[in-house]
Amino acid sequence: MVDRAPPHAIAPQVAAFFAAQTNNIGTGAAAALLAALPVIIAYLFLQRYFIAGMVAGVEKTLFNVQHDSE
C-alpha cells in the first residue's frame, strides 16, 4: 500500500485504501484494527505511567488551587 512515501503523503493513500474498500467492510475493519493495535498494546504495557501522570497532574492542580485561595 505504501512504498517509501514521505509522512505527509501517507494520509491520502490511507483515504484511497478505505475508499476502495467500501464494499469490503471486513478488510476495512481489519486495517483499522491493525492501525490501532500498536497504540492499544503500548497503553496496556505503559498504563501505570499514564495513570501516575494523570494523578500527579491532579495533585499538582489541587495543591495550587488550595494555596491560591489563601
Contact map, one row per residue, 1 for C-alpha under 8 A:
1110000000001000100000000000000000000000000000000000000000000000000000
1111100001001000000000000000000000000000000000000000000000000000000000
1111100000000000000000000000000000000000000000000000000000000000000000
0111110000000000000000000000000000000000000000000000000000000000000000
0111111011000000000000000000000000000000000000000000000000000000000000
0001111111000000000000000000000000000000000000000000000000000000000000
0000111111100000000000000000000000000000000000000000000000000000000000
0000011111100000000000000000000000000000000000000000000000000000000000
0000111111111000000000000000000000000000000000000000000000000000000000
0100111111111100000000000000000000000000000000000000000000000000000000
0000001111111110000000000000000000000000000000000000000000000000000000
0000000011111111000000000000000000000000000000000000000000000000000000
1100000011111111100000000000000000000000000000000000000000000000000000
0000000001111111110000000000000000000000000000000000000000000000000000
0000000000111111111000000000000000000000000000000000000000000000000000
0000000000011111111100000000000000000000000000000000000000000000000000
1000000000001111111110000000000000000000000000000000000000000000000000
0000000000000111111111000001000000000000000000000000000000000000000000
0000000000000011111111000000000000000000000000000000000000000000000000
0000000000000001111111100000000000000000000000000000000000000000000000
0000000000000000111111111011000000000000000000000000000000000000000000
0000000000000000011111111001000000000000000000000000000000000000000000
0000000000000000000111111000000000000000000000000000000000000000000000
0000000000000000000011111111000000000000000000000000000000000000000000
0000000000000000000011111111100000000000000000000000000000000000000000
0000000000000000000000011111110000000000000000000000000000000000000000
0000000000000000000010011111111000000000000000000000000000000000000000
0000000000000000010011011111111100000000000000000000000000000000000000
0000000000000000000000001111111110000000000000000000000000000000000000
0000000000000000000000000111111111000000000000000000000000000000000000
0000000000000000000000000011111111100000000000000000000000000000000000
0000000000000000000000000001111111110000000000000000000000000000000000
0000000000000000000000000000111111111000000000000000000000000000000000
0000000000000000000000000000011111111100000000000000000000000000000000
0000000000000000000000000000001111111100000000000000000000000000000000
0000000000000000000000000000000111111111000000000000000000000000000000
0000000000000000000000000000000011111111100000000000000000000000000000
0000000000000000000000000000000001111111110000000000000000000000000000
0000000000000000000000000000000000011111111000000000000000000000000000
0000000000000000000000000000000000011111111100000000000000000000000000
0000000000000000000000000000000000001111111110000000000000000000000000
0000000000000000000000000000000000000111111111000000000000000000000000
0000000000000000000000000000000000000011111111100100000000000000000000
0000000000000000000000000000000000000001111111100000000000000000000000
0000000000000000000000000000000000000000111111110000000000000000000000
0000000000000000000000000000000000000000011111111100000000000000000000
0000000000000000000000000000000000000000001111111110000000000000000000
0000000000000000000000000000000000000000000011111111000000000000000000
0000000000000000000000000000000000000000000001111111100000000000000000
0000000000000000000000000000000000000000001001111111110000000000000000
0000000000000000000000000000000000000000000000111111111000000000000000
0000000000000000000000000000000000000000000000011111111100000000000000
0000000000000000000000000000000000000000000000001111111110000000000000
0000000000000000000000000000000000000000000000000111111111000000000000
0000000000000000000000000000000000000000000000000011111111100000000000
0000000000000000000000000000000000000000000000000001111111110000000000
0000000000000000000000000000000000000000000000000000111111111000000000
0000000000000000000000000000000000000000000000000000011111111100000000
0000000000000000000000000000000000000000000000000000001111111110000000
0000000000000000000000000000000000000000000000000000000111111111000000
0000000000000000000000000000000000000000000000000000000011111111100000
0000000000000000000000000000000000000000000000000000000001111111110000
0000000000000000000000000000000000000000000000000000000000111111111000
0000000000000000000000000000000000000000000000000000000000011111111100
0000000000000000000000000000000000000000000000000000000000001111111110
0000000000000000000000000000000000000000000000000000000000000111111111
0000000000000000000000000000000000000000000000000000000000000011111111
0000000000000000000000000000000000000000000000000000000000000001111111
0000000000000000000000000000000000000000000000000000000000000000111111
0000000000000000000000000000000000000000000000000000000000000000011111
